[in-house]
């Protein structure tokens, strides 16, 4: 679970980033039944958000591709169970768990996922949180698409109505979909501080963006978001306690990327951004906090004959913060601040069944004596590595129950070199970064 500085104004912005510790599900069997293809056709390793070139096109096409056969029901379900052990008992214990050695049903989800009309498709997830014992609307992405031409080249145009900036992105490098694709909700499966784009308004907003995919290479998107009212957040099962506040009318999400599918391999590179002014108390005349997120990302996939699949992914995000509301409320000392997020990971999958992934994460930021008062260094800096070994017996062509049955069993280990700015005694109470090292065993299934 991600833990954040205990400052009410800041916490209201980033509390939802803890949901990123749950599986970012996208490999749902209703897609496979709709297209008549196995999940491995669209997903690296046969499971999870990391998409092949074919999967990227399917998502950009609004989840509408089909094998032309009738009787397809766009419904799926998913469940995740896990065991979590940290290097040292957590004090206090995590919400919904024990100090250590936690066995849990992390979540159970149902999906409306697939083609709803010729040019209209959906990916909507409703999740029961087995830790918090609540049910809520999770990820939602509704799309309308149209094929046309520009300059004698194919042009795909689309609209996305969604509830989380980046959930609509087809490349698994932005915070919503990047590795680790699942992590512990009862351990230290993430970093302490996170950017606004990294879960800060997840599920609490509604956005509309338009995108174009030209000549099977150039992807461009532009959109905006508005806050859901506290009453609407409650109706969606989220409650209003973690309401981030009112987003300004200038809130903007944008994305540019170049994609090249060379059949045996593929690569993409791009830039992206998210900018917003948020007033925590929702009053137009009150001070707000401004966030300007700017990032760059790239990925490479070697697909070959699909027997040996290698991938490398990297991203960097820089966030400029102007914390007028935080300073006014006594939650921060400095009006201006920055946060940086680096991610790099590489994976290998054999026959879309056995996989190993190694990732590096680095978060750095400017010091603040109030915002990071719980950190002995007064900084959010956190670094570490994640190693995951997984086995995906079901979800490939010819596997048992295909395309209905999908299963991934995994072992994930997160090692912290630095946590909240320090290697040792980062909280002033004697806890070291290595005490947060987390062993996570999981079973992830969908049908």
SEMARVO-985107 format. One record per residue (C-alpha): z, x, y; residue number from 1. Coordinates in Angstrom, 1 decimal. Example, Ala and Ser with C-alpha at 12.3 -4.5 7.8 and 13.67 -1.06 7.14 Angstrom:
2
FISE,7.8,12.3,-4.5,1
FISE,7.1,13.7,-1.1,2
//
This chain:
447
FISE,0.0,0.0,0.0,1
FISE,-0.7,1.2,3.5,2
FISE,2.3,1.6,5.7,3
FISE,2.0,1.6,9.5,4
FISE,4.2,2.6,12.4,5
FISE,6.9,0.0,12.9,6
FISE,5.8,-1.2,16.3,7
FISE,5.2,-5.0,16.6,8
FISE,2.2,-4.9,18.8,9
FISE,0.4,-2.1,16.9,10
FISE,1.5,-3.6,13.5,11
FISE,-0.1,-7.0,14.3,12
FISE,-3.5,-5.2,14.7,13
FISE,-3.4,-3.2,11.5,14
FISE,-1.2,-5.2,9.0,15
FISE,-4.3,-6.6,7.3,16
FISE,-5.5,-3.1,6.5,17
FISE,-3.1,-3.3,3.5,18
FISE,-5.5,-5.8,2.0,19
FISE,-7.9,-2.9,1.6,20
FISE,-5.7,-1.7,-1.2,21
FISE,-7.0,-4.7,-3.2,22
FISE,-10.3,-4.5,-5.0,23
FISE,-13.2,-4.9,-2.6,24
FISE,-15.1,-7.0,-5.1,25
FISE,-18.8,-7.3,-4.9,26
FISE,-20.0,-6.9,-8.5,27
FISE,-19.6,-10.5,-9.6,28
FISE,-21.4,-11.8,-12.7,29
FISE,-22.9,-14.8,-10.9,30
FISE,-25.3,-12.4,-9.3,31
FISE,-26.3,-11.0,-12.7,32
FISE,-26.8,-14.5,-14.1,33
FISE,-28.9,-15.5,-11.1,34
FISE,-31.2,-12.5,-11.4,35
FISE,-31.3,-12.2,-15.2,36
FISE,-30.3,-8.5,-14.8,37
FISE,-27.2,-6.6,-15.9,38
FISE,-24.6,-5.5,-13.3,39
FISE,-25.6,-1.9,-13.7,40
FISE,-29.0,-2.7,-12.1,41
FISE,-27.3,-3.1,-8.8,42
FISE,-24.0,-1.2,-9.1,43
FISE,-23.4,2.5,-9.7,44
FISE,-21.3,2.8,-12.8,45
FISE,-22.0,-0.8,-13.7,46
FISE,-19.2,-2.1,-11.5,47
FISE,-17.7,-2.0,-8.0,48
FISE,-19.1,-2.1,-4.4,49
FISE,-21.2,1.1,-4.7,50
FISE,-24.8,-0.2,-4.7,51
FISE,-28.0,1.2,-6.2,52
FISE,-31.2,0.9,-4.1,53
FISE,-31.9,-2.4,-6.0,54
FISE,-28.5,-3.7,-5.1,55
FISE,-28.9,-2.7,-1.4,56
FISE,-32.1,-4.8,-1.3,57
FISE,-30.4,-7.7,-3.0,58
FISE,-27.6,-7.8,-0.5,59
FISE,-30.0,-7.5,2.5,60
FISE,-32.0,-10.3,1.0,61
FISE,-29.1,-12.6,1.4,62
FISE,-28.1,-12.7,-2.2,63
FISE,-31.1,-15.0,-2.9,64
FISE,-33.2,-13.1,-5.4,65
FISE,-33.6,-15.0,-8.7,66
FISE,-35.4,-14.9,-12.0,67
FISE,-36.8,-18.4,-11.2,68
FISE,-34.8,-20.2,-13.9,69
FISE,-32.8,-23.3,-13.1,70
FISE,-29.2,-24.1,-13.9,71
FISE,-27.5,-21.1,-12.3,72
FISE,-24.1,-21.9,-10.9,73
FISE,-23.0,-19.4,-8.2,74
FISE,-19.4,-19.2,-9.3,75
FISE,-17.4,-16.2,-10.7,76
FISE,-13.8,-15.2,-11.1,77
FISE,-11.9,-11.9,-11.2,78
FISE,-8.5,-10.6,-12.1,79
FISE,-6.8,-7.2,-11.7,80
FISE,-3.6,-5.9,-13.4,81
FISE,-2.0,-2.5,-12.8,82
FISE,0.8,-0.1,-13.3,83
FISE,2.0,2.1,-10.4,84
FISE,4.3,5.1,-10.4,85
FISE,5.1,7.2,-7.3,86
FISE,6.3,10.8,-7.3,87
FISE,9.7,9.6,-6.0,88
FISE,11.3,6.2,-5.8,89
FISE,10.5,4.3,-2.6,90
FISE,13.4,3.5,-0.3,91
FISE,13.3,0.7,0.5,92
FISE,11.2,-0.7,-2.4,93
FISE,7.7,-2.1,-1.5,94
FISE,7.5,-5.8,-0.8,95
FISE,7.2,-7.7,-4.0,96
FISE,8.0,-4.7,-6.2,97
FISE,10.6,-2.3,-7.5,98
FISE,11.4,1.2,-6.2,99
FISE,9.2,2.6,-8.9,100
FISE,7.3,2.0,-12.2,101
FISE,5.7,-1.3,-11.1,102
FISE,3.7,-3.5,-13.5,103
FISE,1.9,-6.3,-11.8,104
FISE,-0.9,-8.8,-11.7,105
FISE,-2.4,-7.5,-8.4,106
FISE,-4.7,-10.4,-7.8,107
FISE,-6.9,-13.2,-9.2,108
FISE,-10.0,-14.4,-7.3,109
FISE,-12.7,-17.0,-7.4,110
FISE,-16.1,-16.5,-5.8,111
FISE,-18.9,-18.6,-4.4,112
FISE,-21.5,-15.9,-4.8,113
FISE,-25.2,-16.3,-5.0,114
FISE,-28.3,-18.3,-3.9,115
FISE,-27.5,-21.6,-2.2,116
FISE,-31.1,-22.3,-1.0,117
FISE,-34.4,-20.5,-0.8,118
FISE,-33.4,-18.4,2.3,119
FISE,-29.6,-18.9,2.2,120
FISE,-27.0,-17.1,0.1,121
FISE,-23.2,-16.5,0.1,122
FISE,-20.5,-14.2,-0.9,123
FISE,-17.1,-16.0,-0.4,124
FISE,-13.9,-14.9,-2.1,125
FISE,-10.6,-16.8,-2.3,126
FISE,-7.7,-14.6,-3.6,127
FISE,-4.3,-15.2,-5.1,128
FISE,-2.2,-12.2,-4.2,129
FISE,0.0,-11.5,-7.2,130
FISE,2.4,-9.3,-5.1,131
FISE,2.9,-11.6,-2.2,132
FISE,2.5,-14.9,-4.2,133
FISE,0.1,-16.4,-1.7,134
FISE,-3.5,-17.7,-1.8,135
FISE,-5.9,-17.1,1.0,136
FISE,-9.6,-16.8,2.0,137
FISE,-10.5,-13.2,1.5,138
FISE,-14.0,-11.8,2.2,139
FISE,-16.7,-14.2,3.4,140
FISE,-20.4,-13.4,4.1,141
FISE,-22.9,-16.2,4.6,142
FISE,-26.5,-15.2,5.1,143
FISE,-29.9,-16.6,6.2,144
FISE,-33.0,-14.4,5.7,145
FISE,-36.7,-14.5,6.5,146
FISE,-39.5,-12.2,5.6,147
FISE,-42.1,-11.3,8.2,148
FISE,-44.1,-8.3,9.4,149
FISE,-44.1,-5.9,12.3,150
FISE,-46.7,-3.3,13.0,151
FISE,-48.4,-4.1,9.7,152
FISE,-45.2,-3.3,7.8,153
FISE,-42.7,-5.6,6.0,154
FISE,-39.8,-6.7,8.1,155
FISE,-36.8,-8.6,6.7,156
FISE,-34.7,-10.5,9.3,157
FISE,-31.3,-11.9,8.6,158
FISE,-28.2,-13.5,10.1,159
FISE,-24.7,-12.9,8.7,160
FISE,-21.7,-15.2,9.4,161
FISE,-18.7,-13.3,8.2,162
FISE,-14.9,-12.7,8.7,163
FISE,-14.6,-9.0,8.6,164
FISE,-16.5,-6.4,10.6,165
FISE,-18.5,-4.3,8.0,166
FISE,-18.2,-6.6,5.1,167
FISE,-21.9,-7.4,5.6,168
FISE,-22.9,-3.7,5.4,169
FISE,-25.1,-2.7,2.4,170
FISE,-24.0,0.9,2.2,171
FISE,-20.6,1.7,0.5,172
FISE,-19.5,4.1,3.2,173
FISE,-17.8,1.9,5.8,174
FISE,-14.1,1.1,5.4,175
FISE,-14.6,-2.3,3.7,176
FISE,-16.5,-0.9,0.7,177
FISE,-15.8,2.8,0.5,178
FISE,-13.9,4.7,-2.2,179
FISE,-11.3,4.1,-3.5,180
FISE,-12.7,0.7,-4.5,181
FISE,-9.3,-0.4,-5.7,182
FISE,-5.9,1.1,-5.2,183
FISE,-2.2,0.3,-5.6,184
FISE,-0.6,-2.5,-3.6,185
FISE,2.8,-1.2,-4.7,186
FISE,2.4,2.6,-4.0,187
FISE,1.0,4.8,-1.3,188
FISE,-2.7,4.1,-2.0,189
FISE,-3.9,4.7,1.6,190
FISE,-3.1,6.4,4.8,191
FISE,-0.4,5.3,7.3,192
FISE,-2.4,4.7,10.5,193
FISE,-5.9,3.1,10.5,194
FISE,-8.6,2.4,12.9,195
FISE,-9.4,-1.1,14.1,196
FISE,-12.6,-1.2,12.0,197
FISE,-10.5,-0.2,9.0,198
FISE,-8.9,-3.6,8.4,199
FISE,-7.4,-4.2,11.8,200
FISE,-8.8,-7.8,12.2,201
FISE,-9.8,-8.5,8.6,202
FISE,-10.0,-12.2,7.8,203
FISE,-8.6,-13.1,11.2,204
FISE,-12.0,-13.3,13.0,205
FISE,-15.3,-15.0,12.7,206
FISE,-18.5,-13.0,13.6,207
FISE,-22.2,-13.6,13.7,208
FISE,-24.7,-10.7,13.6,209
FISE,-28.4,-10.4,13.3,210
FISE,-30.1,-7.6,11.4,211
FISE,-33.5,-6.3,10.5,212
FISE,-34.8,-4.1,7.7,213
FISE,-38.2,-2.6,8.5,214
FISE,-40.6,-0.9,6.1,215
FISE,-37.9,-0.6,3.5,216
FISE,-36.4,2.3,5.6,217
FISE,-34.9,1.3,9.0,218
FISE,-31.8,-0.9,9.2,219
FISE,-30.5,-2.2,12.5,220
FISE,-27.7,-4.8,13.2,221
FISE,-26.0,-6.2,16.2,222
FISE,-23.2,-8.8,16.3,223
FISE,-20.0,-10.1,17.9,224
FISE,-16.7,-11.5,16.8,225
FISE,-14.2,-14.1,18.0,226
FISE,-10.5,-14.5,17.0,227
FISE,-9.5,-17.4,14.7,228
FISE,-6.7,-19.4,16.2,229
FISE,-3.3,-19.0,14.7,230
FISE,-3.6,-22.6,13.3,231
FISE,-6.9,-21.8,11.7,232
FISE,-5.5,-18.6,10.2,233
FISE,-2.7,-20.6,8.7,234
FISE,-5.2,-23.1,7.2,235
FISE,-7.1,-20.2,5.5,236
FISE,-3.8,-19.2,3.9,237
FISE,-3.3,-16.1,6.0,238
FISE,-0.4,-17.4,8.1,239
FISE,0.0,-16.5,11.8,240
FISE,2.7,-13.9,11.7,241
FISE,0.1,-11.1,11.6,242
FISE,-2.3,-12.6,14.2,243
FISE,-3.9,-9.6,16.0,244
FISE,-4.3,-11.6,19.2,245
FISE,-7.3,-12.7,21.3,246
FISE,-10.5,-10.6,21.1,247
FISE,-12.3,-10.1,24.3,248
FISE,-15.8,-11.6,24.9,249
FISE,-17.3,-8.1,24.9,250
FISE,-16.4,-7.5,21.2,251
FISE,-19.4,-5.8,19.7,252
FISE,-20.3,-4.6,16.2,253
FISE,-23.5,-2.5,15.7,254
FISE,-25.2,-0.5,13.0,255
FISE,-28.2,1.8,12.6,256
FISE,-29.2,3.5,9.4,257
FISE,-32.2,5.1,7.7,258
FISE,-32.7,4.5,4.0,259
FISE,-35.1,6.3,1.6,260
FISE,-35.5,5.2,-2.0,261
FISE,-37.4,7.8,-3.9,262
FISE,-36.9,6.1,-7.3,263
FISE,-35.2,9.0,-9.1,264
FISE,-32.9,9.5,-6.1,265
FISE,-32.1,7.8,-2.8,266
FISE,-30.3,8.6,0.4,267
FISE,-29.2,7.0,3.6,268
FISE,-27.7,8.2,6.9,269
FISE,-26.6,6.2,9.9,270
FISE,-24.2,5.5,12.8,271
FISE,-22.1,2.5,13.5,272
FISE,-19.6,1.2,16.1,273
FISE,-17.0,-1.5,16.8,274
FISE,-15.6,-2.2,20.3,275
FISE,-13.0,-4.7,21.4,276
FISE,-10.3,-5.5,23.9,277
FISE,-7.4,-7.3,22.2,278
FISE,-4.6,-9.2,24.0,279
FISE,-1.7,-9.5,21.5,280
FISE,-0.1,-12.5,23.3,281
FISE,-3.5,-14.2,23.7,282
FISE,-3.0,-14.7,27.5,283
FISE,-6.1,-14.0,29.5,284
FISE,-4.1,-12.5,32.4,285
FISE,-1.9,-10.3,30.3,286
FISE,-2.7,-6.6,29.5,287
FISE,-4.6,-5.8,26.3,288
FISE,-5.3,-2.9,24.0,289
FISE,-8.9,-1.5,24.0,290
FISE,-10.4,0.1,20.9,291
FISE,-13.8,1.9,20.8,292
FISE,-14.7,2.9,17.2,293
FISE,-17.8,5.2,16.7,294
FISE,-18.8,6.5,13.3,295
FISE,-21.4,8.3,11.3,296
FISE,-22.1,8.2,7.6,297
FISE,-24.4,9.4,4.9,298
FISE,-24.8,9.1,1.1,299
FISE,-27.0,10.6,-1.7,300
FISE,-27.6,9.1,-5.1,301
FISE,-29.3,10.9,-8.0,302
FISE,-30.3,8.2,-10.5,303
FISE,-32.8,9.9,-12.7,304
FISE,-33.2,7.9,-15.9,305
FISE,-29.8,6.2,-15.3,306
FISE,-28.2,8.3,-18.1,307
FISE,-26.6,10.7,-15.6,308
FISE,-25.9,9.4,-12.2,309
FISE,-24.5,11.5,-9.4,310
FISE,-23.4,10.3,-5.9,311
FISE,-22.0,12.0,-2.8,312
FISE,-20.8,10.0,0.2,313
FISE,-19.3,10.9,3.5,314
FISE,-18.2,9.3,6.7,315
FISE,-16.5,10.1,10.0,316
FISE,-15.0,7.6,12.5,317
FISE,-13.5,8.4,15.9,318
FISE,-11.5,5.8,17.7,319
FISE,-10.6,5.9,21.4,320
FISE,-7.6,3.7,22.3,321
FISE,-6.4,2.4,25.6,322
FISE,-2.9,0.9,24.9,323
FISE,-2.0,-1.0,28.1,324
FISE,-0.3,-3.8,26.2,325
FISE,1.5,-1.4,23.9,326
FISE,2.8,0.6,26.8,327
FISE,3.9,-2.5,28.7,328
FISE,5.8,-3.7,25.6,329
FISE,7.4,-0.3,25.0,330
FISE,5.5,0.2,21.8,331
FISE,3.7,3.4,23.0,332
FISE,4.3,6.1,25.5,333
FISE,0.7,7.2,26.2,334
FISE,-1.9,4.8,27.6,335
FISE,-4.7,6.8,26.1,336
FISE,-4.9,7.9,22.4,337
FISE,-7.3,8.8,19.6,338
FISE,-7.6,8.4,15.9,339
FISE,-10.0,10.2,13.5,340
FISE,-10.9,9.2,9.9,341
FISE,-12.8,11.6,7.6,342
FISE,-13.9,10.6,4.1,343
FISE,-15.8,12.6,1.5,344
FISE,-16.2,11.7,-2.2,345
FISE,-18.5,12.6,-5.1,346
FISE,-18.9,10.8,-8.4,347
FISE,-20.5,11.2,-11.8,348
FISE,-21.3,8.4,-14.3,349
FISE,-22.6,8.9,-17.8,350
FISE,-24.6,6.0,-19.2,351
FISE,-23.1,3.7,-16.6,352
FISE,-19.9,3.8,-18.8,353
FISE,-17.8,6.8,-18.2,354
FISE,-17.1,7.9,-14.7,355
FISE,-15.2,10.4,-12.6,356
FISE,-14.8,10.4,-8.8,357
FISE,-13.1,12.8,-6.5,358
FISE,-12.4,12.0,-2.9,359
FISE,-10.9,13.7,0.1,360
FISE,-9.3,11.7,3.0,361
FISE,-8.2,13.1,6.3,362
FISE,-6.7,11.0,9.2,363
FISE,-5.7,12.7,12.4,364
FISE,-4.6,11.4,15.8,365
FISE,-3.0,12.2,19.1,366
FISE,0.8,12.4,19.3,367
FISE,2.9,9.6,20.8,368
FISE,6.7,9.6,20.9,369
FISE,7.0,5.8,20.7,370
FISE,4.0,4.7,18.6,371
FISE,4.8,7.2,15.9,372
FISE,8.6,7.4,16.5,373
FISE,9.2,7.1,12.7,374
FISE,7.3,10.3,12.1,375
FISE,9.1,13.5,12.6,376
FISE,6.0,15.1,14.0,377
FISE,5.2,12.1,16.2,378
FISE,1.7,12.2,14.8,379
FISE,-0.2,10.0,12.2,380
FISE,-1.9,13.0,10.5,381
FISE,-2.3,12.3,6.8,382
FISE,-4.4,14.3,4.2,383
FISE,-4.9,14.2,0.5,384
FISE,-7.2,13.8,-2.5,385
FISE,-7.9,11.0,-4.9,386
FISE,-9.1,11.5,-8.5,387
FISE,-10.3,8.6,-10.6,388
FISE,-11.3,8.4,-14.2,389
FISE,-12.8,5.1,-15.4,390
FISE,-14.3,3.4,-18.4,391
FISE,-16.6,0.4,-18.0,392
FISE,-17.4,-0.9,-21.5,393
FISE,-18.8,-4.3,-20.4,394
FISE,-21.3,-5.0,-17.7,395
FISE,-24.3,-3.1,-18.9,396
FISE,-27.5,-4.2,-20.6,397
FISE,-26.7,-4.9,-24.2,398
FISE,-22.9,-4.8,-23.8,399
FISE,-20.7,-7.5,-25.3,400
FISE,-20.7,-10.8,-23.3,401
FISE,-23.4,-9.6,-20.9,402
FISE,-23.8,-10.8,-18.2,403
FISE,-20.6,-12.9,-18.4,404
FISE,-18.1,-10.3,-19.3,405
FISE,-17.3,-7.2,-17.1,406
FISE,-14.4,-4.8,-17.5,407
FISE,-13.3,-1.5,-16.0,408
FISE,-10.2,0.4,-17.1,409
FISE,-9.2,3.2,-14.8,410
FISE,-6.7,6.0,-14.1,411
FISE,-6.3,7.0,-10.4,412
FISE,-4.1,9.7,-9.0,413
FISE,-3.6,10.2,-5.3,414
FISE,-2.1,13.4,-4.0,415
FISE,-0.8,13.8,-0.5,416
FISE,-1.0,17.2,1.2,417
FISE,0.4,15.8,4.5,418
FISE,1.8,12.4,5.3,419
FISE,2.6,11.0,8.8,420
FISE,2.0,14.5,10.3,421
FISE,4.1,16.7,8.0,422
FISE,4.2,18.2,4.5,423
FISE,8.0,18.0,4.3,424
FISE,10.7,15.7,5.8,425
FISE,8.0,13.6,7.5,426
FISE,10.4,10.7,8.2,427
FISE,13.4,12.8,9.2,428
FISE,15.3,11.6,6.1,429
FISE,14.1,14.3,3.7,430
FISE,11.1,12.6,2.2,431
FISE,8.1,14.9,1.5,432
FISE,4.4,14.1,1.4,433
FISE,4.3,14.9,-2.3,434
FISE,7.0,12.3,-3.0,435
FISE,4.3,9.7,-2.2,436
FISE,1.9,11.0,-4.9,437
FISE,0.8,7.9,-6.8,438
FISE,-0.4,7.3,-10.4,439
FISE,-2.3,4.0,-10.7,440
FISE,-3.5,2.6,-14.0,441
FISE,-5.6,-0.6,-13.6,442
FISE,-7.6,-3.1,-15.6,443
FISE,-10.3,-4.9,-13.5,444
FISE,-12.3,-7.7,-15.0,445
FISE,-14.6,-10.4,-13.8,446
FISE,-16.6,-13.2,-15.5,447
//
